[in-house]
Amino acid sequence: MTEYAIVVTEVMNGNIQIFVKTIVLSFGNWRKLDWPKKKIKQIEGSFLDKSFQKLVFLKKLKD
């Protein structure tokens, strides 16, 4: 089972809101758990979701 922390920066009215969740990639499903922001020290990968104006970062926690 591989765990990732997901950081979503959402641009709303010029303000940037940061949401941090842990997603566990297993069995083809993503299970969302709360994860402290301070745990995010480096970024494994990122992609821009233009339709929702969100920049999403993935950080691998463990395999």
N, C-alpha and C positions, 0 to 999 in steps of 0.2 A: 504494500500500500504506500503510495506517495502522497505526502501532504504538501500543500502549497498555501502560502498566505497571499491573499489578494488585496491589493490596495486600489481603490477606485477614487480618482479625483474627479469630482463633478463640478462643472462650471455652471453656476446659476446666478444670473443678474450680476455678473462680474465677480462673484464670490466663489472661492474654491472650497468645496467641502470634501473631506477625506473620510472614506469608509474603509475599515479594515476587517476582513473576514478570513477565516481559514477554510479552504475547501479541500476536502479529502477526495482524491481521485481514485476510486475503486469501484468495481462492479459496474462501471459506466455511468455512475451517478455522482453528483457533486453534493456533498453534505456540508452545510454551512455552519461554522462555529465562530463564536467571538474570539478575537485574538488581539492582544495588546499592540498598539502602534509601535511601541518601543522594541518589539521583537523584529521589526522590519529593518534590517541593517543594510541589505544590498538587494539589488533587483536582478532576478534571473532572466526575465523577459518582459516585454511590454507590447501593447497594441492600442491603437486609438479607435474608439467606437464613435465615429463621427455622427451617427444618427442620434446618439444620446449625449454627445459632447462630453464623453468620458474618456479619460486616459487610464488604462488598466495595467497594473504591474503585477507580475507573478513572482513570488519568491519561494524557492523550494526549501521546505523545512527539513524533511527527511525522506528517505526511501523506505 
